[in-house]
Every structure is written in C-alpha cells, then in structure tokens.
Amino acid sequence: MKTASSGGPTLRTDRASETRELILTAAERLFAEHGVFVVSNRQVSEAAGQGNNAAVGYHFGTKADLVRAIVEKHSVPIEQKRAQLLRSVEGSTRLRDWVSCFVRPAIDHLAELGSPTWHARFSAQVMTDPALRTIMENEALISPSLRRTIDGLAECVPDLPDDVRRTRSNMAQYLMVHMSAERERELAESVSGDAANWQDCGTDLIDAIVAIWQAPVTR
C-alpha cells in the first residue's frame, strides 16, 4: 500500500521550511547580539532546537550563505513597501519625499515585526564587517525601488560634486543602519517599548539625512 506515503514529499517540504525559518530566526538573534563570526553553526543549530549540529550547513551552506538568506528574508517586504511609497512620490522635486522613500520602508518593517527584534542590530553587525558588507550592498543593487529612490534623490541635489555625493550617501546609510540598531536595542531593553517609537525614529532619521544632503560644501 502507498497510502502511508500520501503527502510525504509535502510534509518533508513543510518540515524543511519550518527548520529553515527556525535557523534564520536563531541566527539573526545570535549574530545581532554577539557578532557573526563569534557565533558557530553549532550554536545556531542548538538555539534553533536542532539536534543535528550540521543543520545549518545542510540547509544553507556557508555562513555567508546564511547571512545572505537573512538579508533576503527582510528585503522582500521592504522592497514591497518602498515600491508602494514610490508611487506616491514619483515626479516630486522635494528632497524630503525621496529621503522618506529611503528611510520609511525599513523603519515600518521593523515596527511591524514587533518587539524584540534583531534585524537592525544584525544589519549593523554585517555592515561593519568588510567581508559581509558586500552581501547587503549587492542586495541593494538589485532593488529596483532603491535604485529609483537614489536616482530621485540625486535629481534633487544635482550640483553636488560626485565625491561629495558618494560621501554623503555613505553617511546617510551608516546613520540609518546604526541609529536603527540603537533604537532596536533600546526597545528590546524597555518594558514599555512600543512600535510607535519606530515612527519617531524614522522622522528623526529623515530630518537628519535631509540636513546631510542639504549641508553646504565648504571644501
């Protein structure tokens, strides 16, 4: 009889998907709290409740592949939010509108995750590691909505020299990543933290990043 195997492949697929999700969640938390290379695959497997210490390698491959999977997991909803926001600002010549497209999607995503979250602190850990930073940078390069946001922002400050533009773009990126990580840490440690605080964080970041782009060039 083959009835016992009915749905077998589907069940295995569901279990594999559940295991992958448990590993992603555990890895993101441990990487955020301790750093990527300090945490071993065995620690991730144990935190994910997997008896097999090779589970991480089996499901994801290398540690860089695991980091990439975490980045991609969050990139999808952020991309969707940014694409929606872009439709409302397309054609705008206001710098603040384009900076909002840069900031709000990621901040709103963090707010929707609830508390505690670890993605902002995970991103900060990855951004400070030269070997892993390219993973986030490459993900940004394939984002149509982010590329359009960057183009729209550039159109609002056409007279900036190219080297100043690159420097200020890096400033904006680092400010957003690290201040989001700091707010996430504060919310995780606060018994009264709520998602509304993310909205204040987003507004503060937009104010600061607009000021960065509008600052005079004195060199």
N, C-alpha and C positions, 0 to 999 in steps of 0.2 A: 504494500500500500504506500502511496505517495502523499496521502492527505496530511501526514505529520509534517511534511516539508512545505506545505502550502504557506506562502507568505514568508518563507525562510529568508530569502535574499533581502526582502524589505525590512524584516526585523533586524537583520545584521546591519543593514544600512542605517537604520534608525539608531541602533546602539553605537555605531561608529560616529555618527553625527553628535550624539549626546556626549560621547567620550571626548571628541574634539572640542566641544564647547566647554566642558569641564576643564580641560587642559588650558584652553585660551584664557579662561577667567582666572585660573590659579596662576598662570604665568604672568599675566598682566599685573596682578596684585603683587606678586613677589618681585618682579622687575621694578615696579614702581617704588616699592618700599626699600629695596636693597641694591638695586642696580642689576643690569642684565648679566654681566659676566661673573658676578659674585654668586649667582644662583645656578645650581646644577640642574640638569634634566631630571635627575633622580628626585631632587627636592620638589620640582614641579609635578612630577608624577605622584609623589606622596600627597602633596597638597590637593591634587585633583582626585584623590581617593583611588588611584590606580595601583593594584598590587604588582603590576609588571613595570619595572623601572625603565624598560625600553619603550614605554608607551609614547613618549614624546617623539623619539626618533622614528618610530613606526608611523605615526600619524602626520608628522610634519617634516621630518628630515633634520636639517641642521638647526642650530639656534637662530641663525639669521632667517631661516625659513619660518620659524615660529614667530619671530618679531614681525616679519612681513605679513603673516596671517592676521596678527592682532591689528596692525595698521589698516589692512584691507577691510577687516570687520567693521571698523568705525568709519572708514572712508565712504562707504556706500550711503549710509543715512545722511552724512554731512554733505555729500555731493547732491543728494536729492533736495536738501534744504536750500543749498546755495543756488541751484538751478531755479527753484521756485522764487527765491528772492530776486534773482537777476531779472526775471520777467517784469518785476515791478519797478526796476530802476533803469532798465535799458533806455538809452538815449539821454540819461541825466548827465549834466555837467557839474554836479555838486560832488566835491571830493568826499564828503561825509557819506553819501549814498554808497560809493564804491568801497570805502573802508568798512562800512557796515556789512557789505557782502563778504568781505574778508573775515570779519570777526564773528558776526552773529550766528552763522550756521554751526560752527564748532561749539560756541558757548551754549546755544539752545540744545544741542545734542547732549552736552554734559548735564544740563539741567534736567533733561528727560530721563537720564539714566538713574536718577535718584541719588541717595547718599547712604553709605560711602561709595565713591567712585575712585578709580585708579588711573583712568586713561590719560588725564592731564599730566600726572606725575610720571607715568610711563613714557609719554611723549618727551618730557623734559630729559629723562634719563637717556633716551635714544638720541636726542638732538645734541647732547654733549659728548657723544661718542663718535669720533670720525669714521669708524668702521661701519657704524649702523646708520648714521645720519643720512647717507645716500638712499637708504630704503624709503625714508619719509620724503626726501626730495624727489625721488623718481615717481612716487605715488602722486605727488603734487603736479608733476609734469604731464601726467596722463589725465588730469582732471580738466575736462572742458570748461566747467564753470569757474574754476580757479584761474585758468588761463584768461578767460574773458574778463574776470574781475581785475586781474593785473593789468590787462590792456586798458580797461576803462579807467582805472586809477591813473595810469600813465598819461592818458589823454587830458587829465585834469591838471597835471603838472608838467607841461610839455617843455618848459625851459630849463629844467634841472639837467646839469651835466650827467653823462652816463655813469661816471664813477660815484657821484653823489647819490644818484638814483639807486645804484646797487647797494651802497652802504645803508641808505635809509630803509630799503626793502628788508635787509638783514636785521636792522634794528627793530622794525615792526614785527618781524617773525619771532625773534627771540623774546621780545617784550610779551607778545601774546602767549607763547608757549610757557614761559616761566612764571608769568603772573597768573595764568590759569592754573598752573601746578600749585602755586602758593595758595590760591583761593580754594582749590580742592582739598589741600591739606587742612586748611582752617575749618572747612565744613565737615571734614571727616572727624576732626577732634572736638567739634562743638556739638553738644547735646541738643541745641536749639537750631542747628543749621537747617536751612530750607532752600528749595530750588530758586526762590525769588532772589536770593543773594547772587545767583549767577547772572541775573539780569543787570544788577548794579555793576558787577564785574565787567560785563560786556560794554555797558555805557562808558565806564571809566577807560577801558581799553580803546574804544573808538575815539574818545576825546583826546587821549594821549597820542594815538597814532596819527590822527588828523594833524595834531600840532607838530609831530615829527616831519610830516610831509610838507607842511607849510612854513617850517622854520627857514629863516634867511640863510643863504650860502655866503659865508664870510671868508672863504679861503680861495 
